[in-house]
């Protein structure tokens, strides 16, 4: 858990504006040149930039203070000061910015996988004395200081963006399924809580579509009360398009596993508990697993007829293509419900699409309406010369 960072407290400050300059023009043969003090430069902004190749907040672990550069002071000969350098903070997709003191949500990057947000503007530069000259004050000795920057304390939270999140008890086979479908290589071992941090993998569908799969640590009954690893990592599948419930057929409580997992999700978030899902019964290669799968399907036919139960064996590679097709179908259905603009979730499965802009060169123009008194034929309109008449020279 040391290598994974999903929360950080930072202090951000925009740069101070440069001071205005008091100066006067001094050149040979030009007496009383007048004021020539330039303005100060603008302070640097604080900018958050989303980078899709980042996955954690490790870059914010050892640095908690970020500040834009101060703008340069104005100089003589009406030279402006240099603008301060912006402070750019890189974040992975799916981050939330909250006020560290009140917990209020400041900004949600949502499903953005790239882009910039100017969070704090730098202070304006002060005016030089060239702005204060006038008929009654031809040698002003007044200049304005640069404006101070803003300071905010923020709590940055990472919610991993995935298309499908795996949910299940420890040793249900979530990491093994992720290892089979993707190039991710999570730790796999025959003891509980092998997975201690969320793992992401990319399921390649074709040349135009990828599906992001997220594996989180196993949930146990009572996790909402702090048992086991708790439900800290459930937020990382809150943006997913759907869920995949993994049920271990070798566990004696396999018939109650789904209801217990659903109860823990509901305690965390009703929205998460209402997501689309598929149920996968794993370890079909063990003795007696066929009978247990039949009992499980009969139970779901009575209590949850809308949910399909897939029986698989990751170890023996049985029926994994059916699960892959179910993942693709679920993501595509959620993408269709989101509409053409792409309001769904996930980086790979549901893409954001820009709205189509009409070509104005092909647009049909409407005939103008000039009212009832519209003249017809050659009587319509008049020619007006915009050139002024030339006047003769005065004698």
N, C-alpha and C positions, 0 to 999 in steps of 0.2 A: 504494500500500500504506500510505501515511501515514494515510489516512482510515479504514482498517479496523483495528479493535483486537479481537483474540480472546483475549488473555491479559493478566493484570495481577497484580502483587504488591501486596498491601495488608496493613496492620496494623490490627486492630480491637480496641477496648478497651471493656468495659462500664463504666458509671458507678459511682463510689464512693458508698456510702451515707452519709447525713447523720449527724452526731454527735448523741447524746442530750444533753439539757439538764439542768442542775442549777439548780433554782429552788424557791422556797417561796412559799406563798400569803400575800399581804400585803393584807388588807382591814381597813377600820375596823370596830371592834367585834367582830372575829373574831380573837382571839389564838391563837397556836400553830396556824395553819392547816394546817401539814404540807407535805410535798413536793408540787410541781406541775410538775416538769419533763417535757416531752413527748418523744416519740421522734423520731429523725431520719427523713427520707424515704428511700425506696428509690432506688438509682441507676438510671439509664436502661439499658435492654437494647439489645443489638445485634441488629437484625432485617434479614434479607434478604427482599426482596419481588420476586416475579417479575411483570414487566409485559410483556404480549404485544405492545405497540407498540414495544418496543425491539429492536434488531437487532445492536448491537455493544456493546463495553465501553469506548466512548469516554469515558463519564463517570468512569471510574477511571484515565484516563491521566494527568491532572494533579493528582489528589488520591489519595494512597496511605494516609492515616491517617484513621481514623474512630473516634470516641469518643462514648459516651453521656454525658449530663450528670450532674453530681454531685447527689445528693439534698440538699434543704435541711435545715439543723439544726433540732432541736426548740426549742420556746420555752416560756415560762412559761404558767401556766393550762392545763397539759396539752394544749398545741397541738402537733400533729405537724408535722414539716417537709414541704415539698412534694416529691413524687416527681420524680426527674430525668427529663428528656425523653429518649425513646428515639431511638437513631440508626438510621434506616431507609436501607438501601442497596438501590437498585433494580438489578435484573439482567434481562437478556433470557432467554427460555425456552431450556432446554437447557444450563445452566451446570453446571460441576463445581467443587466446593470441595476443594482439596487442601492439606495441611500444607506450608508453604513449606520447611521444613527436612528433613522425612522423605519428602515426596511421597505420603504416605498419603492415601487418599480419605476425606474428612471427610463430605461429603454430595453426593449426585447429585440434582439437581432433575428429571432424567429428562424426561418428556414433559409436565410441568406447564406450563401457559400462564398460570397466575395462582396466587396464594397467598402465604403468609408463613411464614417459618421464624425462630423465636426462637433465635438461635445462641448468644449469651452473655447470661446473666442478670445484672442489676445487683446490686451489693452491698446487703445488708440494712442498714437504718438502725439506729443504736445506740439502746439503751434509755435513757430518761430516769430521773431518780432516783425517780420515782413508783413504779417497779417494785421498788425495794429497801426500801420501808418495811415495818416489822414491829413486833411488840410490844417487841422489845429494841433496835430501831434506828428510832426515830420521826422522826429528822431525818437521813436518809442524804445524804451528800455524794459520792455515787458515780453515775457515768453511763458508758455504753459508747460508744466511738467507732464510726463506721460501717465496715462491711466494705469492703475494697478490691475493685475490679472485676477481671475476668480480661482477659488480653491474649493474642491469637493472631496469628501471621503466616500468611497464606493466599495461595495461588496460585489465581486464578480463571481457569478455562478455559471458553471458549464452544464448544459443539458445536451448530451450527445444526440446528434440527428441520425436516426436510423429508420429504415423502412419497416423492418420486422424485428421485434424484441423477443428474446427467449425468456420464458418464465418457467420455473420448476423448482423442486426440492433438490438438495445436494445429491450428486451422483446420479442424476436422471439421464444424463447423456447430452446435455446442452453443448458443452465444449467439444465433444466428439462430433456432433452434427455440424458445428461451425467449422471444425477442422476438415470435414469431408467436403463441404460445399465451397469453401474459400481457401485462400492461401494463408489465412491466419493460422498461427501455430500456438494455440493456448495450451497451458499446462494441463495434462490429463493424468490422473492417478486414482487408484482405488480407495480413496478416503475422502471424507466430507470436506467441503470448503476448499477444494483445490483452487477454484477461481476466487481470487480476492479483489480483483479490479475488473471493470468492464472491458470486454474485448470486442473489437470491430472486425468484420470481414466483408469482402465484396463478392457477391454471387454474380458471375458473368452470365447474362442472358443472351445477348447478341452484340453486334457492333454498335448499337444505339442505346442499349439499356443495361444498367447495372442495378443490383438490389443490395442495399446495405443491411447486414445482419448484425445484431448486437446481442452479446451474451453477457449477462450480469451474474454476480454471485448468487448461489442458491438461497431460496427463501425457506424458512422453517415456520412452523405454526407458532404464533406469538411474536413474530418479527416486528409487528407494529408496536409492541410493548418493549422492544429493545433486545430481544433474544437473538442469539446468533450474530450475524453481521447487520441485523436490523434491516430497515428499508431505505437506507441512505442512497443506494444506487438505483432505486426505482425511478427516480427523476430522469435517468438517462434513457428510458424507453417511453417517457411521457409524450414525446413528439412523434413516435412511430406511427406508421399507417395501420399496423395490425400487430397482434401478439401470437406467439406460438407457445402453447402450454405443453410442456414435456412431462409425461407420466411414466414412472418406472413400473413396469409390469412385475418385476421381482419383489416389489415392496408389498407387504401384506395390506397396507392401507390404500391400495391403488384406486379403489372405488370412491373414496372420500378425498382423494388428492386434489381433484379439480375444484371442489367446493371450498376446501381450505385455502387454496391459492387465490381463488376469487375473493374470498373474504378479506385476505390480507391486502389485496389490491384496492378493494373498496374502502378499507380503513385509511389507505394512503390518499387516494383520489378517485372520486366517482367517475370522472371523465376517463381516467385510465382503465377503470373496470368496465367501461362501456365500449371499449374499442373492439373492432372486428378481430376474430381469432380463429385459429385452427388448433385442434387437439391431436397430439402425436404420442402414441403409446410405444415406448421403446423396449428393447431387449426381448424381441419376439423369438429369438433363437434359443431362449432358455426353456427347460422342460416345464410343461403346463402353462406356458404363456398364451397359447392359442385359446384355451378355455377362458383364461382371464380376459383376453381381448374381446371375446364374444360376450362375456358378462358386462364388460365396460360399455360396449356399443349398445347393448340392450338397456342399460341404465340411462345412457344419453338419449336414446330414442324416446324414453318416457319423460325425462326432465328437461332435456335440451335438444329437441328434434332438429333445430336449425343448424346445429354444429355437427360437422363430419369428423369422425375419429379415424386417424390413419395409423395402421399398425406397421412398424418398421423394426429393423435391426441394423443399427449403425455398424456394429462389429462385423456382421455378415453381409452388409450392403444390400439388405432386402427392402424393396419398395421405396427406395429413396427418390426415385424419379417422380413418384406420385406426390411426394412432399414438395419437391422442387416446383412442379406444375401448380400446386396449391399456392405456394408463395407468389409465383408470378401472377396468377389469377387474382389473388387478393390485392396485390399492389396495383394492378391495372384497373380493377374495379374502383378502388379508392381514388385513383387518378381521374377516372371518368366522372366520379361524383364531384371532384373538386372543380371541374370546369376547365375550359380552354386556357384560362389565365394562369392556371397552375397554383392553386391555393392549397395544395395538399402538402404532405410532409415527406421528408427524406431527401437526401442529396441525389441518389442515383435513380430510384424507381419513379419518382414523380418530379418532373422537370418544371421549372418556371418558364413560361412562354410569354413573350412580349405581345401585347395586343396588336392586331393588324391595323396598319395605318393606310387609309385610302390614298390612292394616287391622284393628286389634284390635277395632273395633266389629262387624265381620262374622265374627269368629272363633267357631267352635263350641266351647263349653266341654265338657270331659269330666266325666262323673259321678264324684264323689269315692268312693274306696274306704275304708270304715271297718273293714274286717276281717270275720271270721266272726261276731263277737258283736254285730253291728249290730242294735239293737232295731228293731221294726217298728211301724207305726201310731202311736197317740197316746202310746205309752210312750217314744218317742224324744225325748231332750233334756230339759232342765229350765230353769225360769225362775229367774234369780238376780237379786236386787235389788242394785244397786250403791250405793244410797243408804244412808248410815249412819243407824242409828236415833237418833231425837232423845231425849236424856236429859232427865229432869225437872230443874227448878232445885233447887239445894240450899237447904234451909231453914236 
